């Protein structure tokens, strides 16, 4: 047995990015502009890496009959290393939906509309700079923290005790040309990352807790479990405010009834906490709807979600998860730790060692701190970008950094492969 994080070769390239990058002397300017955000709850969101061209997808191409490949039907086999140009375009496109969620959220604690969406549904994508997506927002999504607050905290500033906050939205592709290009009608659920005080507190509840009504296979030594705080944010409700889980189920049910006679895909995407919620929502949709179409989660900078049994359940469901990870981003390495599942006896002399290893593994798993990475992984590195050298830990986690690295990740030439 080994306690480790699997090492994957970062996608590194010296080639010129497809989309416009900062001017020649911008490296120094970029570093000088980075500042500490004004509000701590904005820690992983705000920065001055604001070159809007970094959010511009490469020229769209027709996915046609191969759309299921790009949605992960074969677990993106042959598309990640080197990164396929069409897949890169799709990743950036879905990242833009998450960026729209960030731009829509009111982060100002002194505002009367703090923690709500700044725009009406019909104008959300237009107001955030993504009016040409061909999608229409159909529902706002709200998450509720399940932490029981002590009575004395009611005297605290109101913005510190907000239980429910706008977390994202659902959008459906309605443009006929875009539907034709994609090869199907696509439904997007997009989630922002952590923003409020209570969301941060939920993030710190890092022990694993069993998923309700999850049936395990007899061969599995444990039931599927996920991080306590993440599950709380997905399933908690308060007063007349339904849980995020209920909102997702109701909207997906409505959409499936409307478009049951045409090819359909459900793509759930998010950054940081939003990446976790995307994974939980993908699992929940496949578990709830027997007639669900292909469900794909595109995860940016997501922390670990659950244990090995949870990963097994996702695999058996056919839920596809693509994790985009920055090797220099600490958030993707928490919570808990990973126990590699590679214990195989090579000869009889290994029997005693294997038995001890199994006992230790079982003991460690009982501590409810053993997680497992899910889905397929696209690993990037801030160190591969000349525009990000010297940038701090906070910047390594930002969505803007991730989209820049995905865009920069080019196909390796034969010469590069020989020298690598």
VMD Tcl script that draws the C-alpha trace (Angstrom):
set ca {
  {0.00 0.00 0.00}
  {1.14 3.53 -0.66}
  {-0.23 6.85 0.47}
  {0.21 9.22 -2.43}
  {-1.25 11.38 -5.11}
  {-0.86 9.86 -8.54}
  {1.66 11.70 -10.68}
  {0.54 12.66 -14.13}
  {2.75 14.41 -16.69}
  {1.61 18.03 -16.95}
  {0.41 19.24 -20.32}
  {3.27 21.62 -21.13}
  {3.92 23.44 -24.34}
  {6.26 26.06 -25.70}
  {3.98 26.82 -28.61}
  {2.16 30.08 -29.13}
  {-1.43 30.10 -27.79}
  {-4.27 30.13 -30.29}
  {-5.91 33.18 -28.82}
  {-4.37 36.55 -28.15}
  {-2.09 36.78 -25.11}
  {-0.76 39.87 -23.32}
  {1.83 42.04 -25.11}
  {5.50 41.15 -25.18}
  {6.41 42.99 -22.00}
  {3.26 42.04 -20.11}
  {4.93 39.42 -17.91}
  {6.32 42.08 -15.60}
  {3.13 44.13 -15.77}
  {0.97 41.10 -15.02}
  {2.87 40.31 -11.84}
  {2.77 43.93 -10.72}
  {-1.00 44.15 -11.16}
  {-1.92 41.18 -9.00}
  {-3.34 42.39 -5.71}
  {-4.92 40.91 -2.62}
  {-8.72 41.04 -3.00}
  {-10.69 43.46 -0.86}
  {-12.84 40.80 0.78}
  {-11.63 37.50 2.14}
  {-14.66 35.64 0.87}
  {-13.49 36.69 -2.62}
  {-10.07 35.17 -2.03}
  {-10.07 32.75 -4.95}
  {-12.15 34.80 -7.35}
  {-10.86 38.30 -7.95}
  {-7.66 39.15 -9.79}
  {-6.50 41.56 -12.44}
  {-5.74 38.87 -15.01}
  {-8.50 40.37 -17.08}
  {-7.44 39.91 -20.68}
  {-10.89 39.16 -22.10}
  {-9.42 37.33 -25.07}
  {-8.41 34.52 -22.72}
  {-12.13 33.65 -22.47}
  {-12.59 33.50 -26.22}
  {-12.95 29.95 -27.52}
  {-11.03 28.96 -30.64}
  {-13.08 29.02 -33.83}
  {-16.00 26.63 -33.31}
  {-16.15 23.52 -35.47}
  {-18.91 21.05 -36.14}
  {-18.77 18.16 -33.71}
  {-21.31 16.20 -35.76}
  {-21.33 12.46 -35.06}
  {-18.35 12.72 -32.66}
  {-20.08 14.85 -30.05}
  {-20.37 11.91 -27.65}
  {-16.60 11.41 -27.80}
  {-16.09 15.01 -26.69}
  {-18.66 14.51 -23.94}
  {-16.59 11.59 -22.61}
  {-18.51 8.52 -23.75}
  {-15.11 6.75 -24.07}
  {-13.57 8.64 -21.14}
  {-11.80 11.03 -23.54}
  {-9.45 8.26 -24.66}
  {-6.85 9.66 -27.08}
  {-8.08 13.24 -26.62}
  {-6.16 14.42 -23.53}
  {-2.50 13.73 -24.28}
  {-1.96 15.58 -26.48}
  {-5.01 17.77 -25.97}
  {-7.40 17.58 -28.91}
  {-8.12 21.01 -30.43}
  {-11.88 20.46 -30.49}
  {-11.90 19.29 -26.88}
  {-9.88 22.35 -25.85}
  {-12.48 24.54 -27.52}
  {-15.28 22.74 -25.67}
  {-13.53 23.02 -22.29}
  {-13.04 26.77 -22.72}
  {-16.63 27.14 -23.91}
  {-17.97 25.45 -20.77}
  {-15.55 27.42 -18.62}
  {-17.16 30.58 -19.96}
  {-20.50 29.50 -18.50}
  {-18.83 29.31 -15.08}
  {-17.23 32.71 -15.62}
  {-20.71 34.07 -16.36}
  {-21.84 32.73 -12.97}
  {-19.00 34.57 -11.24}
  {-19.73 37.82 -13.07}
  {-23.42 37.55 -12.16}
  {-22.90 37.11 -8.42}
  {-23.03 40.14 -6.12}
  {-19.88 39.89 -3.99}
  {-20.30 43.24 -2.21}
  {-21.17 42.58 1.48}
  {-22.50 46.12 1.96}
  {-24.94 45.71 -0.93}
  {-28.61 45.06 -0.21}
  {-28.50 42.38 -2.91}
  {-25.38 40.64 -1.56}
  {-25.18 36.91 -2.45}
  {-27.86 37.18 -5.14}
  {-27.74 37.27 -8.93}
  {-27.19 40.75 -10.34}
  {-29.08 40.16 -13.58}
  {-32.47 38.79 -14.67}
  {-32.39 35.35 -16.29}
  {-33.13 36.59 -19.79}
  {-30.16 38.99 -19.72}
  {-27.63 37.04 -17.66}
  {-25.46 35.78 -20.50}
  {-25.72 39.07 -22.39}
  {-24.78 41.20 -19.38}
  {-21.80 39.01 -18.52}
  {-20.33 39.20 -22.02}
  {-21.43 35.83 -23.41}
  {-24.40 36.79 -25.56}
  {-23.39 34.64 -28.54}
  {-23.49 31.24 -26.84}
  {-26.82 30.26 -28.36}
  {-28.11 29.29 -24.89}
  {-30.98 30.70 -22.84}
  {-30.96 30.68 -19.02}
  {-34.02 28.81 -17.73}
  {-33.54 28.69 -13.97}
  {-31.55 30.32 -11.18}
  {-30.07 27.91 -8.63}
  {-29.64 28.63 -4.92}
  {-27.60 26.68 -2.36}
  {-28.29 26.60 1.37}
  {-25.80 25.97 4.17}
  {-26.90 23.36 6.69}
  {-24.67 24.48 9.56}
  {-26.61 25.07 12.78}
  {-25.58 28.50 14.02}
  {-25.44 29.34 17.74}
  {-27.90 31.96 18.95}
  {-25.19 34.50 19.78}
  {-24.07 34.70 16.17}
  {-27.33 36.45 15.28}
  {-25.68 39.61 16.62}
  {-23.00 39.36 13.91}
  {-23.08 41.40 10.71}
  {-25.93 40.16 8.52}
  {-23.77 39.27 5.51}
  {-21.78 36.84 7.67}
  {-24.85 34.76 8.51}
  {-26.52 34.46 5.11}
  {-27.66 30.84 4.78}
  {-28.89 30.75 1.18}
  {-27.11 32.30 -1.80}
  {-27.27 32.24 -5.57}
  {-24.89 29.52 -6.75}
  {-25.48 29.25 -10.50}
  {-28.02 28.60 -13.22}
  {-29.41 26.23 -15.81}
  {-29.26 27.11 -19.52}
  {-30.59 25.29 -22.58}
  {-29.23 25.63 -26.11}
  {-31.99 27.12 -28.26}
  {-30.11 28.39 -31.32}
  {-30.69 26.05 -34.27}
  {-27.28 26.68 -35.80}
  {-25.55 25.91 -32.51}
  {-27.65 22.78 -32.03}
  {-26.63 21.68 -35.52}
  {-22.96 22.39 -34.77}
  {-23.06 20.50 -31.47}
  {-24.93 17.55 -32.95}
  {-27.57 17.69 -30.19}
  {-29.39 20.07 -27.88}
  {-27.20 20.73 -24.85}
  {-28.30 21.58 -21.31}
  {-25.78 23.35 -19.06}
  {-25.74 23.66 -15.29}
  {-23.03 26.11 -14.18}
  {-21.85 26.67 -10.60}
  {-19.58 29.34 -9.09}
  {-17.05 28.69 -6.32}
  {-17.07 29.54 -2.61}
  {-18.14 33.09 -1.81}
  {-19.94 33.43 1.55}
  {-18.75 32.91 5.11}
  {-20.98 29.91 5.75}
  {-19.92 28.29 2.49}
  {-16.34 28.52 3.72}
  {-17.37 26.87 6.99}
  {-19.08 24.07 5.07}
  {-15.85 23.55 3.11}
  {-14.02 22.89 6.38}
  {-16.31 19.99 7.32}
  {-13.94 17.62 5.60}
  {-14.84 14.22 7.05}
  {-16.71 11.79 4.83}
  {-20.38 11.06 5.31}
  {-22.51 8.31 3.65}
  {-24.70 9.24 0.71}
  {-28.38 8.70 1.55}
  {-30.11 5.77 -0.18}
  {-26.92 4.58 -1.89}
  {-26.79 0.84 -2.50}
  {-23.31 -0.67 -2.46}
  {-22.17 -3.79 -4.25}
  {-21.45 -6.79 -1.98}
  {-17.80 -6.68 -3.08}
  {-17.35 -3.14 -1.78}
  {-15.86 -2.81 1.69}
  {-17.54 0.56 2.33}
  {-20.57 2.55 1.24}
  {-20.24 5.58 -1.03}
  {-19.34 8.64 1.02}
  {-18.69 12.28 0.18}
  {-17.38 15.29 2.08}
  {-19.87 16.34 4.78}
  {-19.92 20.06 4.02}
  {-20.29 19.59 0.27}
  {-23.24 17.23 0.74}
  {-24.80 19.68 3.18}
  {-24.68 22.49 0.61}
  {-26.29 20.25 -1.99}
  {-29.08 18.79 0.16}
  {-29.93 21.41 2.81}
  {-33.11 23.48 2.74}
  {-34.54 26.20 4.96}
  {-38.13 27.38 5.28}
  {-39.72 27.69 1.86}
  {-36.31 27.56 0.19}
  {-35.88 24.11 -1.43}
  {-32.51 22.40 -1.48}
  {-30.19 22.73 -4.44}
  {-30.75 19.02 -5.03}
  {-34.52 19.51 -5.35}
  {-34.09 22.51 -7.67}
  {-31.79 20.52 -9.96}
  {-34.11 17.52 -10.04}
  {-37.20 19.60 -10.80}
  {-35.54 21.55 -13.60}
  {-33.96 18.49 -15.20}
  {-37.30 16.66 -15.03}
  {-39.02 19.58 -16.76}
  {-36.37 19.76 -19.49}
  {-36.40 16.01 -20.14}
  {-40.17 16.12 -20.70}
  {-39.92 19.01 -23.16}
  {-37.09 17.59 -25.27}
  {-37.68 13.86 -24.97}
  {-37.93 13.45 -28.74}
  {-34.48 14.75 -29.73}
  {-30.80 14.08 -28.99}
  {-29.91 15.68 -25.67}
  {-26.89 16.05 -23.40}
  {-26.54 17.40 -19.87}
  {-23.25 19.14 -19.10}
  {-22.60 20.27 -15.55}
  {-19.64 22.53 -14.98}
  {-18.17 24.46 -12.09}
  {-15.05 25.86 -10.49}
  {-13.70 24.99 -7.02}
  {-16.77 24.42 -4.81}
  {-18.80 24.60 -8.02}
  {-16.77 21.70 -9.42}
  {-17.79 19.60 -6.41}
  {-21.45 20.54 -6.80}
  {-21.20 19.67 -10.49}
  {-19.95 16.18 -9.62}
  {-22.66 15.65 -6.98}
  {-25.37 16.92 -9.35}
  {-24.14 14.61 -12.13}
  {-24.27 11.64 -9.77}
  {-27.72 12.64 -8.53}
  {-29.20 13.12 -12.01}
  {-28.02 9.69 -13.22}
  {-29.33 8.09 -10.03}
  {-32.71 9.84 -10.15}
  {-33.65 9.63 -13.84}
  {-33.64 6.25 -15.55}
  {-34.11 7.93 -18.93}
  {-31.36 10.50 -18.48}
  {-29.18 11.25 -21.51}
  {-25.39 11.35 -21.40}
  {-24.40 13.33 -18.29}
  {-20.96 14.96 -18.20}
  {-19.27 16.98 -15.46}
  {-16.52 19.42 -16.46}
  {-14.65 20.20 -13.25}
  {-12.24 23.15 -12.91}
  {-9.94 23.25 -9.86}
  {-12.17 20.96 -7.84}
  {-11.18 19.56 -4.45}
  {-11.72 15.88 -3.77}
  {-15.34 14.84 -3.40}
  {-15.71 11.30 -2.06}
  {-14.24 7.86 -1.40}
  {-13.45 4.95 -3.70}
  {-16.95 3.54 -3.38}
  {-18.36 6.86 -4.60}
  {-15.98 6.70 -7.56}
  {-17.16 3.16 -8.32}
  {-20.78 4.28 -8.27}
  {-20.03 7.07 -10.74}
  {-18.29 4.61 -13.06}
  {-21.15 2.09 -12.93}
  {-23.70 4.83 -13.63}
  {-21.88 5.89 -16.74}
  {-21.46 9.42 -15.38}
  {-18.54 11.09 -17.14}
  {-16.28 13.44 -15.20}
  {-13.41 15.43 -16.67}
  {-11.26 17.05 -13.99}
  {-9.06 19.93 -15.14}
  {-6.26 20.20 -12.56}
  {-3.39 22.64 -12.12}
  {-0.41 20.85 -10.54}
  {0.43 24.06 -8.67}
  {-3.07 24.45 -7.20}
  {-3.22 23.26 -3.58}
  {-7.02 23.15 -3.50}
  {-7.04 20.13 -5.82}
  {-4.96 18.21 -3.26}
  {-7.48 18.45 -0.41}
  {-9.39 17.35 1.61}
  {-8.01 14.20 3.19}
  {-5.55 11.97 1.37}
  {-5.60 9.26 -1.28}
  {-4.81 5.58 -0.76}
  {-3.73 4.03 -4.06}
  {-5.69 0.92 -4.96}
  {-2.74 -0.94 -6.49}
  {-2.07 -3.63 -3.91}
  {-1.49 -6.83 -5.88}
  {0.46 -9.85 -4.68}
  {3.16 -10.91 -7.10}
  {4.12 -14.15 -5.30}
  {3.39 -16.15 -2.16}
  {5.99 -14.30 -0.13}
  {3.86 -11.19 -0.48}
  {0.87 -12.74 1.30}
  {1.76 -11.59 4.80}
  {2.68 -8.10 3.62}
  {-0.54 -7.87 1.64}
  {-2.61 -8.89 4.65}
  {-0.96 -6.21 6.79}
  {-1.42 -3.70 3.99}
  {-5.13 -4.51 3.71}
  {-5.59 -4.18 7.47}
  {-3.87 -0.80 7.54}
  {-5.90 0.40 4.56}
  {-9.15 -0.65 6.25}
  {-8.08 1.08 9.47}
  {-7.21 4.28 7.63}
  {-10.46 4.27 5.65}
  {-12.43 3.95 8.88}
  {-11.04 7.34 9.91}
  {-13.28 8.89 7.18}
  {-10.40 10.87 5.71}
  {-9.54 8.67 2.72}
  {-10.68 10.15 -0.59}
  {-10.37 9.04 -4.22}
  {-9.98 11.10 -7.37}
  {-12.85 10.55 -9.80}
  {-13.19 10.50 -13.57}
  {-10.54 11.41 -16.13}
  {-7.91 14.05 -15.55}
  {-6.36 16.80 -17.67}
  {-3.34 17.99 -15.69}
  {-1.88 21.41 -16.41}
  {0.83 23.51 -14.76}
  {1.18 27.24 -14.14}
  {4.91 26.79 -14.60}
  {4.34 26.06 -18.29}
  {3.11 29.60 -18.95}
  {5.60 32.47 -19.36}
  {2.78 34.83 -18.40}
  {2.19 33.24 -14.97}
  {5.71 32.83 -13.61}
  {6.04 34.07 -10.05}
  {2.28 34.30 -9.47}
  {1.11 33.23 -6.01}
  {-0.96 30.29 -4.79}
  {-4.21 32.24 -5.05}
  {-3.71 32.89 -8.75}
  {-2.96 29.22 -9.42}
  {-6.52 28.43 -8.34}
  {-8.36 31.06 -10.35}
  {-10.67 30.08 -13.19}
  {-8.97 32.63 -15.45}
  {-5.67 30.88 -14.92}
  {-7.21 27.52 -15.77}
  {-8.76 28.76 -19.00}
  {-5.49 30.40 -20.00}
  {-3.58 27.13 -19.37}
  {-6.13 25.07 -21.31}
  {-5.87 27.47 -24.22}
  {-2.08 27.38 -24.10}
  {-1.91 23.59 -23.96}
  {-0.94 22.72 -27.55}
  {-0.25 19.53 -29.44}
  {3.30 18.29 -28.89}
  {5.54 18.07 -31.93}
  {7.67 15.02 -32.65}
  {10.75 16.97 -31.59}
  {9.12 17.79 -28.24}
  {8.25 14.16 -27.68}
  {11.82 13.04 -28.33}
  {13.19 15.58 -25.87}
  {10.61 14.97 -23.17}
}
mol new
graphics top color blue
foreach p $ca { graphics top sphere $p radius 0.5 }
foreach p [lrange $ca 0 end-1] q [lrange $ca 1 end] { graphics top cylinder $p $q radius 0.2 }
display resetview
